[in-house]
C-alpha cells in the first residue's frame, strides 16, 4: 500500500487536507470523502490527482504510521482502515458503499 497525504496548496499551508491509499500494483485506491464523511473507493480521482503535474507539490508519500495520524486529523477522528479493510474496499462490488472501519458504517 502507498499512503499519500494531500495538501490544499503548494505551500502546504494549514496542514494536511486529505489522504489517499493506493495499491499501485492494481490501481485500486480509497480516500477520505469529506462530503460523505467516510472512506470511499475512487481510484480514478486518486490517479488523476497523483498523475497531474500541477499537483506535484500538493502531496507526499508517507508511511502507515503517519497516514494513521493524518487520517484521524483530516477525518475528524475516523481511523484509517487496516490493510485487510482497505483490501475489502477494493473487492469488486464494494465501491464507496463497501466495508467501513468498525463504528463507521
C-alpha positions as CSV (number, residue, x, y, z in Angstrom):
1,X,0.0,0.0,0.0
2,X,1.1,3.5,-0.7
3,X,-0.2,6.3,1.5
4,X,-0.5,9.9,0.3
5,X,-1.1,13.0,2.4
6,X,-2.8,15.7,0.4
7,X,-2.5,19.5,0.9
8,X,-4.8,22.3,-0.3
9,X,-1.9,24.2,-1.9
10,X,1.7,24.0,-3.0
11,X,2.9,25.8,0.1
12,X,1.2,23.2,2.3
13,X,-0.2,25.9,4.5
14,X,-2.8,24.8,7.0
15,X,-1.6,21.2,7.3
16,X,-2.9,18.1,5.6
17,X,-6.3,18.4,3.9
18,X,-6.8,14.7,2.8
19,X,-5.4,11.3,2.5
20,X,-5.3,8.7,-0.3
21,X,-4.4,5.0,0.0
22,X,-3.4,3.2,-3.2
23,X,-2.3,-0.2,-4.3
24,X,-0.1,0.9,-7.2
25,X,0.1,-2.7,-8.5
26,X,-3.6,-2.9,-9.1
27,X,-4.5,0.8,-9.4
28,X,-7.2,0.5,-6.7
29,X,-7.5,3.4,-4.3
30,X,-9.5,4.8,-1.5
31,X,-9.7,8.3,0.0
32,X,-11.4,10.1,2.9
33,X,-14.5,11.7,1.4
34,X,-15.3,14.9,3.3
35,X,-18.7,15.2,1.8
36,X,-20.0,11.8,2.8
37,X,-17.9,11.5,6.0
38,X,-16.5,8.1,5.1
39,X,-13.8,6.2,3.3
40,X,-14.6,5.9,-0.4
41,X,-13.3,3.8,-3.3
42,X,-12.3,6.2,-6.0
43,X,-9.2,5.1,-8.0
44,X,-10.0,7.4,-10.9
45,X,-9.8,10.5,-8.8
46,X,-6.7,9.4,-7.0
47,X,-4.8,8.5,-10.2
48,X,-5.9,11.8,-11.8
49,X,-4.7,13.8,-8.9
50,X,-1.3,12.0,-8.4
51,X,-0.5,12.0,-12.1
52,X,-1.3,15.7,-12.6
53,X,1.9,17.6,-12.8
54,X,0.1,20.6,-11.3
55,X,-0.2,18.7,-8.0
56,X,3.4,17.5,-7.6
57,X,3.9,19.8,-4.6
58,X,0.4,19.1,-3.1
59,X,1.0,15.6,-1.9
60,X,3.7,13.4,-0.3
61,X,4.1,9.7,0.2
62,X,4.2,8.7,3.9
63,X,4.5,5.5,5.9
64,X,1.5,3.8,7.5
65,X,2.1,5.3,11.0
66,X,2.0,8.9,9.7
67,X,-1.0,8.0,7.5
68,X,-2.9,6.8,10.6
69,X,-2.3,10.1,12.4
70,X,-3.2,12.2,9.4
71,X,-6.4,10.1,8.8
72,X,-7.7,10.9,12.2
73,X,-6.9,14.6,11.7
74,X,-8.5,15.0,8.3
75,X,-11.5,12.8,9.0
76,X,-12.4,14.3,12.4
77,X,-11.5,11.1,14.3
78,X,-12.2,8.2,11.9
79,X,-9.4,5.7,11.9
80,X,-7.6,4.6,8.8
81,X,-8.9,1.1,7.9
82,X,-6.4,-1.7,8.5
83,X,-4.9,-3.2,5.3
84,X,-7.5,-6.0,5.4
85,X,-10.3,-3.5,5.5
86,X,-8.7,-1.5,2.7
87,X,-8.4,-4.6,0.5
88,X,-12.0,-5.4,1.2
89,X,-12.9,-2.0,-0.1
90,X,-11.0,-2.9,-3.3
91,X,-13.1,-6.0,-3.9
92,X,-15.4,-6.0,-6.9
93,X,-18.8,-4.5,-5.9
94,X,-17.5,-2.9,-2.7
95,X,-17.2,0.6,-4.1
96,X,-18.0,3.6,-1.9
97,X,-20.6,1.7,0.0
98,X,-18.2,-1.0,0.9
99,X,-16.9,-2.1,4.3
100,X,-16.0,0.7,6.6
101,X,-13.8,0.6,9.7
102,X,-15.6,-0.5,12.8
103,X,-18.0,2.1,14.1
104,X,-18.0,4.0,10.7
105,X,-21.0,2.3,9.0
